[in-house]
């Protein structure tokens, strides 16, 4: 029986997932997320700020302590948009290796999209239909079009929540003109996606983790229901999503904080993230959004389970003690 740890160093959130791998499947031993906000303050200048890097070191020091306590011998650490686009990203990676003995693989946007697809597929969210899949990160947003057998098209766009937040969300509540400017920006930046939607005609939307987890939490709270433990796929009716979206647009930070189902780490970025979803829905005729609790880190675990790292053209950093 193998035990492995995955450290997903996102632009907004760092995740630690520790699993047992056995007979083609895995069992989660431990998971934790920390709102590091690595991209805060420098994301649109392609730089990691000093205070953000210190928060990252603190989180990684904690993760390393947990990993050592649990006796994990395989550690896979990877970084995404904030680090891969930062002018000082390479020096940050070296510093982590020197200070903490953690080797970090900085993955490309295409590799990130492929791993997200693997995670969504593992969740059971896909079927015989062609779906548009999306994962809203702090630095980048990944879109994939495909089904449970293959991804026909995928691309990463550097328009993540932290970038949109700093570019457009200057008043709270956000102003209608700020939302309009964001939509104009998205129409330009996402032109390749809109062309792909027209070409492949996806009939469904699958949102991965993060913002979609929070939106479904808010939805279930509004219905006075609880999410079933152990489930990885949830449905969010578009009609209810639109009500949540309008509510988010009308509230300031303090009012968003007390929405049932909201978590503190999402309260700032969720407005622009929801605007991105609303923009995408203009190009799809849907009654419901499928929300996958699995995303990037589960996709990385899936490649380990299947011993198929070559499939994603990804060499994750491996450290053995």
Secondary structure, 3 states (H helix, E strand, C coil): CEEEEEEEECCCCEEEEEEEEECCEEEEEEEEEECCCCCCCCHHHCCCCHHHHHHHHHHHHHHHHHHHHCCCCEEEEEECHHHHHCCCHHHHHHHHHHHHCCCEEECCHHHHHHHHHHHHHHHCCCCCCCEEEEEECCCCEEEEEECCCCEEEEEEECCCHHHHHHHHCCCCCCCHHHHHHHHHHHHHHCHHHHHHHHHHCCCEEEEECHHHHHHHHHHHHHCCCCCCCCCCEEEEEHHHHHHHHHHHHHCCHHHHHCCCCCCHHHCCCHHHHHHHHHHHHCCCCCCEEEEECCCHHHHHHHHHHCCCHHHHCCCCCCECC
